[in-house]
């Protein structure tokens, strides 16, 4: 038992305190109140140049062929894409069976991921700490106690959490927390069903999103260390071993190469090895709280989690292991957990008649107020975006044209089998919208690092460089290009002879705003 049972007070003075306790013991009310926000963020399909478009294309490709899907973005075999995880294959099967559009499927995934995350986090915290109140306090701390934060998967500050609900990282977090809840139950009351449930859910989280799977395995180890024994913690390492073997046997792509690329190749630019203080904001106070709890000899589990994730992050930073930057977000979870723990301790003191004469009581009040007030200035974006979307969904349109709306007209002129040469951002939505493939994708791919560099060079040479007709023809032949998409917002950016060349070899089949689509040959 981490906290003493809530004390009910009698008399008029205790009525409001009892009501507060009643609310604190029902974290599901907070999640229920936030569910409309999930709907508000999901309906407009606001995603810009983000992972959601590539994931949507992957789900569409899986729906077209569950056993042997093609690369969702490029005209290449499917084993060249690391997107075909169990998550994508499962939703591809759902799309195939139901016949729903990929947009509806992503909206369904978003809302289900919300439910998974909410129930998983609540179950884990409630079972492990034996207190529902902690979950209720932790929820707002998780969402609001940040600085500027980061726009990466596994970030869960308010606006980005709801913005990225369809992402596989949110799903992996959700089932990962459910796995940890099963393990927490097992450590209290051992049973075969519980440990098997932990293994299956943790392995699935790893297969869907390996970095989140590592978070689950690390938390599980620390849980077993403090809730059981070192021997039991060592035995639990069978889970990551089995998960790794399952990943290496996964038939859709080479997980082993993805793992090695994540540690050796610069296939994406890391963001979280800098600006840590402004990004985390007052969540940094969790380090001080960890020291405070060390002196109190309390909450060793949360303190050890913070130390573990911080150490892995610092080692990754020092050795340029890019994927290790994500451990900063896992350390943030430990920071938020520590902040919620001191919040509960303050609540216990307050309801127990704590006095300002007590220096520890004053310290806890000052700490909680400083953290909360310090986070408020950074929540302007959350309030503005959520309010704007609420108005857009209920009263009048407030947000600008979405990427889906901007490129949607091209769906009538492109189909599966077509290959489009376009700039990175202009081609980004086309596979999800139409099923066509593109020559170059702007998002990195650990399986195609060198290939994407070559494709970018050829795309730039065709559109922006001084390539002659023979060189352009060779590029079209090499990639089996059927269409070229120009964005004439800055006509001077293209080669001067490009429009005349395209008019000579192809036909303008669609124009809207500044976008012009040329057909240059029939699909193979």
LOTORZA-452970 format. One record per atom (N, C-alpha, C): x, y, z; residue in one letter. Coordinates in steps of 0.1 Angstrom, whole numbers, plus 5000, padded with zeros to 4 digits. Each point is the difference from the previous one (the first is absolute). Layout:
BEGIN
XYZa
...
This chain:
BEGIN
500949885000x
499150125000x
500950125000x
499950084989x
500950124999x
499550125009x
498750025000x
499450115007x
499049945010x
499850075011x
498949965010x
498750024994x
499049925004x
498650024995x
499550145002x
499250054990x
499450135002x
499150005012x
500150115008x
499250025012x
498850084997x
498849955004x
498850074998x
499750085013x
499650134998x
499750085011x
498650035002x
499650025012x
498650025003x
499750155002x
498850045001x
499650145002x
500150084988x
499450125000x
499950094989x
501450044994x
501050015008x
501350044995x
500649894991x
499649875003x
500649894993x
499249974987x
498950064997x
499249964989x
500850034987x
500650124998x
500750034988x
501249914998x
500749975011x
501149915000x
499749864995x
498849955005x
499649874997x
499650004985x
499450114995x
499750004986x
501250014991x
501150075005x
501250004993x
500649864999x
500049935011x
500649875000x
499249914991x
498750015000x
499149924991x
500550024985x
500250134996x
500550034987x
501449944997x
500950025010x
501349954998x
500149854998x
499149935006x
500049854999x
499349954987x
499750094991x
499349964988x
500750074988x
501249954996x
500850054989x
499349994987x
499149904999x
499349994987x
499150124997x
499650085010x
499350124997x
500850104992x
501350015004x
500950094992x
500249954986x
500249874998x
500149954986x
498750024993x
498949985006x
498750024993x
499850154996x
500550095009x
499950144997x
500950044988x
501149934999x
500950034989x
499749934987x
499149905000x
499749934988x
499550094989x
499150105003x
499650094989x
501250074993x
501050035008x
501250064994x
500749914990x
500049875003x
500549904990x
499250004987x
498750015001x
499150014989x
500350134992x
500150115007x
500250134994x
501350004992x
501149945005x
501350004993x
499949904988x
499249905001x
500049894990x
499250034988x
498950075001x
499150024989x
500550074988x
500850125002x
500450074988x
501149944992x
500649895005x
501249944993x
501050114997x
500550065011x
500950114999x
501549974997x
500349875000x
501449974999x
500750064988x
501250065002x
500750074989x
501149904995x
501250055000x
501149924995x
500549905011x
499149925005x
500349925011x
499949854997x
500449925010x
500049854999x
498649954996x
499050075004x
498649944997x
499849974986x
500550084991x
499849984985x
500749884995x
501249975005x
500749884996x
499349885006x
499550015012x
499349895007x
498749974992x
499350114996x
498849984993x
500249934987x
501150044993x
500449934988x
500349855002x
500749975012x
500349875003x
498849915003x
499050065007x
498849935003x
499349974986x
500050104992x
499349984987x
500749894992x
501350005000x
500849904992x
499749865006x
500049995014x
499749875006x
498649954997x
499050104999x
498749964996x
499949944986x
500950054991x
500049964987x
500549864999x
501049965008x
500649875000x
500649975014x
499349935008x
500449975013x
501249915001x
500249914991x
501149915001x
501350054994x
499850084989x
501250064993x
499850144996x
499950095010x
499750144996x
501350064993x
499750104992x
501150084993x
500450115010x
501250054997x
500550125008x
498950114999x
499650055011x
498850104999x
500350134994x
501350044999x
500350134994x
500749994987x
500949904998x
500849994988x
499649884992x
500350004987x
499749884992x
501149905002x
500049945012x
501049905004x
499349885007x
500649895002x
499449895008x
499750045014x
499149945007x
499650035013x
501049985011x
501049924997x
501049975011x
501050125001x
499850104992x
500950125001x
499350115009x
498949975006x
499350095009x
499949955014x
500450075011x
499949955013x
498650035006x
499150054992x
498750045005x
499049885002x
500449884994x
499149895000x
500149925013x
499750065011x
500049945013x
498649935003x
499949935010x
498749945003x
498850105001x
500450125005x
499050115001x
499450034986x
500950034990x
499650034987x
499349894993x
500549885001x
499449884994x
498649985006x
499950015013x
498649985006x
499050104995x
500450134999x
499150104995x
499749994985x
501149954993x
499749974986x
499049894998x
500049905008x
499049905000x
498750055003x
499950095010x
498750065003x
499550084989x
500850084993x
499650084989x
499549914988x
500749894998x
499749914990x
498649935002x
499749975012x
498849935004x
498850105000x
500250125005x
498950095002x
499850084987x
501050024992x
499850094988x
500050145003x
500450045012x
500050145004x
501250074994x
499950134998x
501150084995x
501150015010x
501250034995x
501250015009x
499850115010x
499350114997x
499750115009x
499249955012x
498949934997x
499249955011x
500849905009x
500849924993x
500849905008x
500950075010x
500750114995x
500950075009x
499250075011x
498850054998x
499250065010x
499649895011x
499749884995x
499749895009x
501249975008x
501249994994x
501249965007x
500350115011x
499750124997x
500350115009x
499249995013x
498749974998x
499150005012x
500349875008x
500249894993x
500449885007x
501350015008x
501050064993x
501350025007x
499850095013x
499150104999x
499750085012x
499549915011x
499049924997x
499549915010x
501049905006x
500949954991x
501049915004x
501050075010x
500450124996x
501050085008x
499350035014x
498850054999x
499350045013x
499849885009x
499549894995x
499849895009x
501349935004x
501050004991x
501249945004x
500850075010x
500150134999x
500750095009x
499349995014x
498750015000x
499250005012x
500249865008x
499949904992x
500149865006x
501449995006x
501050034993x
501449995004x
500250085013x
499750125000x
500250095012x
499249955012x
498749964997x
499249965011x
500449875007x
500449904991x
500449875006x
501450015006x
500950074994x
501450005005x
500150085013x
499350125001x
500150085012x
498849995009x
499049914997x
498949985009x
499250135003x
499950094990x
499350125003x
499550064987x
498750014999x
499450064988x
500350154999x
500250075012x
500150145000x
501350044992x
501049925001x
501350034993x
499750024985x
499249914994x
499750004986x
499350134997x
499150055008x
499350124998x
500950125000x
500950005009x
501050115001x
501049994988x
500449884997x
501049994989x
499550044987x
498849984996x
499550044987x
500250144996x
499650105008x
500350144996x
501550035001x
500749935009x
501550035000x
500649954987x
499749884995x
500549954988x
499850104988x
498850054999x
499650084989x
500550145000x
500150065012x
500250155001x
501350045006x
500749925007x
501250045006x
501249974991x
500150094990x
501050004990x
500450154997x
501150014993x
500450134994x
499450004986x
500950024990x
499650004986x
499849864995x
500649905007x
500049864996x
500649974986x
499849884995x
500549964987x
498849944992x
500250014987x
499049944991x
500449864994x
500349915009x
500549874997x
499049905005x
500049884994x
499249895005x
500549975014x
499149965009x
500249985014x
499950135009x
499950124993x
499850125008x
498550005003x
499650045012x
498650005004x
499550135006x
500750114997x
499450125005x
498750024993x
499150095006x
498650004997x
499750004985x
500450104992x
499650014986x
500649894992x
501349975003x
500649894991x
499449875003x
499749975013x
499349875003x
498849984991x
499150105000x
498849994992x
500250014985x
501050074997x
500450024985x
500549864995x
500749935008x
500749874996x
499249885004x
498850015003x
499249885005x
500149884991x
499950024986x
500149884992x
501349934999x
501150065005x
501349954999x
500249875007x
500849924995x
500349875005x
500650015014x
500750115003x
500650025013x
499050015011x
498950064997x
498950025010x
499449865003x
499849924989x
499549865002x
500949925009x
501350014996x
501049925008x
500150055014x
499950135003x
499950055014x
498849945007x
498950004993x
498749955006x
500149855004x
500449924991x
500149855003x
501149985009x
501150084999x
501149995009x
499650025015x
499250105002x
499550035014x
499149895004x
499249944991x
499249885004x
500949895004x
501149984992x
500949895004x
500650025014x
500450125003x
500550035013x
499049995011x
498750034997x
499049975010x
499849855003x
500149924989x
500049865002x
501149955009x
501250054997x
501249975008x
499950045014x
499450125002x
499850055014x
499149915008x
499049954993x
499049915006x
500749865003x
500849964991x
500849875002x
500950015012x
500750115001x
501050025011x
499350005014x
498750045000x
499250005013x
499449865002x
499449944989x
499449875001x
500449924988x
501149935001x
500549924989x
498949914994x
500049994986x
499149924993x
500449994986x
499849884994x
500549984986x
499350094990x
498750035002x
499350084990x
500650145000x
500350055011x
500650145001x
501350014993x
500949915003x
501450014994x
499949974985x
499249914996x
499849984985x
499550124993x
499050075007x
499450124994x
501150114999x
500850015011x
501150104999x
500949974988x
500449874999x
501049974989x
499450034986x
498749964998x
499450024987x
499950154997x
499550085009x
499850144998x
501350084999x
501049965008x
501350074999x
500749974987x
499949874995x
500749964988x
499350074988x
498650015001x
499350074989x
500450155000x
500150065011x
500550145001x
501350024993x
501049905003x
501350014994x
500049984985x
499249914995x
499949974986x
499450124992x
499050075007x
499450114993x
500850135001x
500750025011x
500850125001x
501249965010x
501149964995x
501149945008x
500550105011x
500150134997x
500550095011x
499050005012x
498750004997x
499050005011x
500149865007x
500349904993x
500149875006x
501250005010x
501150074996x
501150015010x
499650075013x
499150104998x
499550075012x
499249905009x
499249924994x
499249905007x
500949905008x
501049954992x
500949905007x
500850065011x
500550134998x
500750065011x
499250035012x
498850044998x
499150035012x
499749865007x
499849904992x
499749875005x
501149955009x
501250024995x
501249955008x
500150075014x
499850145000x
500050075012x
498949965009x
498849984994x
498849955008x
500449875007x
500549904993x
500449875006x
501150025010x
500950094998x
501150025009x
499550045014x
499050105000x
499550055013x
498849935004x
499349934992x
498749935004x
500249855001x
501249954997x
500249865001x
501449975005x
500949974990x
501449975004x
500850014988x
501350015002x
501050014989x
499849874991x
499849895006x
499849874992x
498850014991x
498950055005x
498850014992x
500250114989x
500750105003x
500350114990x
500849944989x
501049915003x
500849944990x
499249914991x
499149925007x
499249914992x
499150074990x
499650125004x
499150084991x
500750044987x
501349995000x
500750044988x
499849904989x
499349905003x
499649914989x
499150074990x
499250105005x
499150074992x
500750084988x
501050085003x
500750074989x
500749904991x
500549895005x
500749904992x
499049944990x
498849965005x
499049944991x
499550114990x
499950125005x
499550114991x
501050024989x
501350005003x
501150014990x
499949894990x
499849885004x
500049884991x
498750014991x
498950055006x
498850024992x
500250104989x
500850115004x
500250114990x
500949954989x
501049925003x
501049954990x
499349904991x
498949945005x
499349904991x
498850074993x
499850135002x
498950074994x
500150004985x
499049964992x
500249974986x
499950134991x
499650115005x
499750114991x
501250094997x
501050015009x
501250074997x
501049965010x
501350044998x
501149965008x
500150095013x
499549955011x
500050085012x
501550025005x
500849904998x
501450005004x
500750124993x
499850024987x
500650124994x
499550135005x
498750005003x
499450125006x
500650045013x
500349905009x
500650025013x
501450054998x
500749944991x
501450054998x
500150144994x
499050034990x
500050134994x
499650115011x
499249965009x
499650095011x
501250045009x
501149934999x
501150035009x
501250054992x
500049974987x
501250034992x
499850114989x
498950004994x
499850094988x
499250135004x
500450114994x
499350135002x
498950014990x
498949915002x
498950004991x
499050105004x
500150075011x
499250115003x
500750095010x
499650135001x
500750095008x
499450005014x
500849985011x
499550005013x
499750145005x
498950015007x
499650135006x
500250015015x
500049895007x
500050005014x
501349995007x
501150024992x
501350025006x
500450145002x
499050095000x
500250145002x
498750065006x
500150125005x
498850085005x
499249925011x
500749925008x
499349925010x
499350085010x
500650105005x
499450085011x
498750084995x
500150074989x
498750064995x
499049904996x
500449884996x
499049904995x
499349945012x
500749975011x
499449935011x
499450105010x
500550125000x
499550115009x
500049965014x
499050025008x
500049985014x
500049855004x
499849914990x
500149865002x
501449975006x
501050084997x
501449985005x
500050005015x
498950065007x
500050005014x
499949865006x
499649904991x
500049865004x
501349955005x
501150064994x
501349955005x
500250045015x
499650125003x
500150045014x
499149925009x
498849964995x
499149925008x
500649865002x
500749954990x
500749875001x
501050005011x
500850115001x
501050015011x
499350015013x
498950075001x
499250025012x
499549865005x
499549924990x
499549875004x
501149905004x
501250024994x
501149925004x
500450025015x
500050135004x
500250025014x
498949955009x
498850004995x
498949945007x
499949855000x
500849944990x
500049864998x
498649954996x
499450084991x
498749974995x
500049994985x
499049934994x
499849994985x
501349974993x
500749905004x
501249954994x
499749964985x
498849954998x
499649954986x
500150124990x
499350115003x
500050114991x
501450074999x
500750015011x
501450065000x
500949914991x
499949875001x
500849914992x
499750014986x
498750014997x
499650024986x
500650124994x
500050115007x
500650124995x
501449994998x
500749945009x
501549984999x
500349914988x
499249894998x
500349914989x
499850074986x
498950074998x
499750064987x
500950124998x
500450075010x
500950114998x
501449954997x
500449895006x
501349954996x
500149954986x
499049934996x
500049954986x
500050124990x
499250105003x
499950124992x
501450074999x
500750015011x
501350075000x
501049924993x
500049875001x
500949914993x
499850024985x
498749994996x
499750024986x
500450134994x
499850115008x
500550134997x
501550014998x
500749945009x
501550004999x
500549924988x
499349894996x
500549914990x
499350024987x
499150104999x
499350024987x
499149894996x
499449935009x
499049904997x
498750074999x
499650034988x
498850094998x
498749955006x
499849884998x
498749955005x
499950015015x
501150015007x
500150015015x
499450135005x
499850104991x
499450125004x
498649995006x
499349894995x
498749985005x
499949975015x
501149965006x
500049975014x
499950135008x
500250114994x
499750135007x
498550015003x
499149954991x
498650005002x
499649905011x
500749895000x
499749905011x
500550055014x
501150085000x
500450065012x
499050115004x
499450064990x
498950105003x
498849935007x
499749884996x
498949935007x
500449975014x
501249975003x
500549985014x
499950135008x
500450114993x
499950135006x
498650045004x
499149974991x
498550035002x
499549915011x
500449885001x
499649915010x
500450055014x
501350045001x
500550065012x
499250125005x
499750094990x
499250125003x
498649965005x
499449904994x
498749965004x
500149945014x
501149935003x
500149935013x
500150115011x
500850114998x
500150105010x
498750085001x
499250004989x
498750065001x
499149925009x
500049874999x
499249925008x
500450015015x
501450015002x
500550015014x
499550145006x
500050104992x
499550135004x
498549995003x
499249934992x
498649985002x
499749935013x
500849905003x
499949925013x
500250095012x
501150094999x
500350095011x
498950105002x
499450054988x
499050105001x
498749955006x
499649884995x
498849945006x
500249955014x
501249985004x
500349965013x
500250115010x
499850124995x
500150125009x
501550055000x
500749994989x
501350065000x
500150145003x
501150045006x
500250145005x
501150074992x
499950134998x
501150084994x
501250005009x
499849975012x
501150005010x
501049894997x
499549904992x
500849884997x
500850044987x
501450005001x
500850044989x
499849904988x
499849875002x
499849914989x
498750034993x
499050045008x
498750034993x
500250134992x
500750105005x
500250124992x
500849974988x
501049915001x
500949964988x
499149944989x
499149915004x
499249934990x
499050094993x
499450095008x
499150104994x
500850094990x
501150055004x
500850094992x
500449924987x
500449885001x
500449924988x
498949984991x
498849965005x
498949974991x
499550134993x
500050115008x
499550134994x
501050054989x
501349995003x
501050044990x
499949924987x
499849875002x
499949914988x
498850034992x
498950025006x
498750034993x
500050134994x
500450105007x
500050144995x
501050024989x
501249935001x
501050014990x
499649944987x
499149905000x
499649934988x
498950084992x
499350095007x
498950074994x
500350084988x
501150085000x
500350084988x
500249924987x
500449875001x
500349924989x
498749934994x
498950025007x
498849934996x
499150084990x
500550114996x
499350094991x
499649934987x
501049924995x
499749934987x
499049905002x
500049935012x
499049905002x
498650065000x
499950115007x
498750075002x
499550054986x
500950064993x
499650064987x
499649894990x
500849904999x
499749904990x
498749925003x
499849975013x
498949925004x
498750094999x
500150135004x
498850094998x
499750024986x
501050014991x
499750034986x
499349874994x
500549885004x
499449884994x
498649985006x
499850045012x
498649985006x
499050094992x
500450124997x
499250094992x
499849954986x
501149954994x
499949944987x
499049884999x
500049935011x
499149885000x
498650025003x
499750125006x
498750035005x
499350124994x
500850104997x
499350134997x
500450044986x
501350024997x
500550054987x
501449964998x
500449994987x
501349964996x
501050105005x
501049955008x
501150095005x
501449964995x
500249884997x
501349964996x
500250014984x
501250024996x
500250024986x
499949874992x
500250004987x
499949894991x
501049895005x
499549885001x
500849895005x
500849944987x
501049925003x
500749944989x
499149904992x
499149945007x
499149914993x
499150084990x
499550115005x
499250084991x
500850064988x
501250035003x
500950074990x
500349904988x
500249885004x
500549904989x
498949904996x
498850015006x
498949904998x
499649994986x
500050114992x
499650004986x
500849904992x
501349975004x
500849924992x
499649855000x
499249975010x
499549865001x
499249964988x
499450094993x
499249974988x
500949964988x
501350045001x
500949994989x
501149905002x
500149955012x
501149915003x
499449875005x
500749894999x
499649875005x
501249915003x
499749895007x
501149905003x
500649964987x
501350005000x
500849974988x
500750124994x
499450125003x
500650124995x
501250045009x
501050074994x
501250045007x
500150154997x
500150085011x
500050154998x
501450055005x
500550094991x
501250075004x
499650145005x
500350035012x
499650135006x
501050035011x
500050135004x
500750045012x
499549925012x
500950005011x
499749925011x
498750025007x
499650135003x
498850035006x
498849984991x
500150034987x
498949994991x
499749854997x
500949925001x
499749864998x
499649925012x
500250065012x
499849935013x
498749945002x
498950064996x
498749955002x
499549904989x
500650014989x
499449934988x
499849855002x
501049925006x
499749865001x
498849975009x
499850085011x
498849975008x
498750054993x
500150114993x
498850054994x
499649914988x
500949964992x
499749944987x
500549854998x
501049965008x
500649874998x
501150004990x
500350124994x
501250014991x
501250015009x
501249974993x
501350015007x
500750124995x
501050045008x
500850124997x
501549964998x
500750094993x
501549974998x
500850025013x
499750115007x
500750035012x
499150035012x
500349945012x
499250035012x
500950085009x
499450105006x
500750105008x
500349945014x
499349905004x
500249935013x
501149904999x
501049995010x
501049914999x
499549855001x
500949914995x
499749865000x
501349935003x
500149935012x
501349945003x
500449894991x
499049944992x
500449904991x
500450054986x
499950134998x
500350064987x
500750135001x
500950015009x
500850125002x
500750054987x
500849924994x
500750044988x
499150024988x
499049914999x
499050014989x
499350135000x
499650055012x
499250125001x
500950124996x
501349995004x
500950114996x
500150014985x
500149894993x
500149994986x
498750064993x
498949955006x
498750054994x
499850155002x
500450055011x
499950155003x
500950074989x
501249954998x
500950074990x
499450004986x
499349884996x
499450004987x
498850084999x
499250015011x
498850095000x
500450144999x
501050045007x
500550144999x
500650034987x
500749914994x
500650024987x
498950024989x
498949925002x
498950004990x
499250135001x
499750045012x
499150125002x
500850135002x
501150005006x
500750125004x
501350024993x
500749894996x
501350014994x
500050034985x
501249984995x
500250044986x
500149874991x
499249905004x
500049874993x
499550034986x
500649934990x
499550014986x
498949904997x
499550004988x
498949924997x
500449855001x
501249964996x
500449865001x
500149965014x
500550085009x
500249975014x
498649995007x
499150094996x
498649995006x
499349874995x
500249974988x
499449884995x
500549875007x
501350015003x
500649885007x
499449995014x
499850125007x
499449995013x
498649955000x
499250044990x
498649954998x
500049854998x
501049954992x
500049864997x
500549925013x
500950055007x
500649935011x
498949975011x
499150105002x
499049985011x
498649974995x
499949984987x
498749974994x
499050115002x
500450124999x
499150125003x
498950004990x
498850025005x
498850024991x
499550145001x
500350075011x
499550145001x
501050095007x
500050134997x
500850105006x
499150105006x
500250035013x
499250105007x
500850135003x
499650114995x
500750135002x
499250085009x
500650075009x
499450105009x
500650144996x
499150084993x
500550124994x
499950125009x
500049985013x
500050115009x
501250084999x
501149944996x
501250084997x
500649954986x
499450044989x
500449954987x
501550024997x
500650105006x
501450024997x
500949905006x
499549925009x
500849895007x
500349894990x
499149984990x
500249884991x
501050044989x
500549904993x
500950034989x
499250074989x
500650104994x
499250094990x
499449924989x
500649894996x
499549924988x
499149895004x
499749985013x
499249895005x
498650004995x
499250115001x
498650004995x
499949964986x
500950064991x
500049974986x
500349854997x
500949955008x
500349864999x
498949915003x
499350035011x
498849925004x
498950014990x
499850124995x
498950024990x
500349924988x
501349984997x
500449934988x
499849855001x
500449945012x
499949865002x
498749955007x
499350095005x
498849965008x
498850084998x
499049985008x
498750074999x
499650055014x
499550125001x
499550055012x
498649945003x
499949925011x
498749935002x
499350065012x
500650095008x
499350065011x
500750125005x
499350115003x
500550125006x
499150055010x
500550045012x
499250065010x
501050095009x
499650125001x
500850105007x
501450004994x
501149975007x
501350014994x
500549874995x
499249895002x
500449864996x
499749974986x
500949944993x
499849954986x
500549864999x
499149914996x
500449864998x
500149974985x
501249944996x
500249964987x
500049854999x
499449944990x
500249864997x
501149994989x
501049925003x
501149994991x
500149864993x
499349905006x
500049874993x
498949925008x
499749894994x
499049915006x
500749915010x
499249965010x
500649915011x
500449874994x
501049945005x
500549874995x
499049895003x
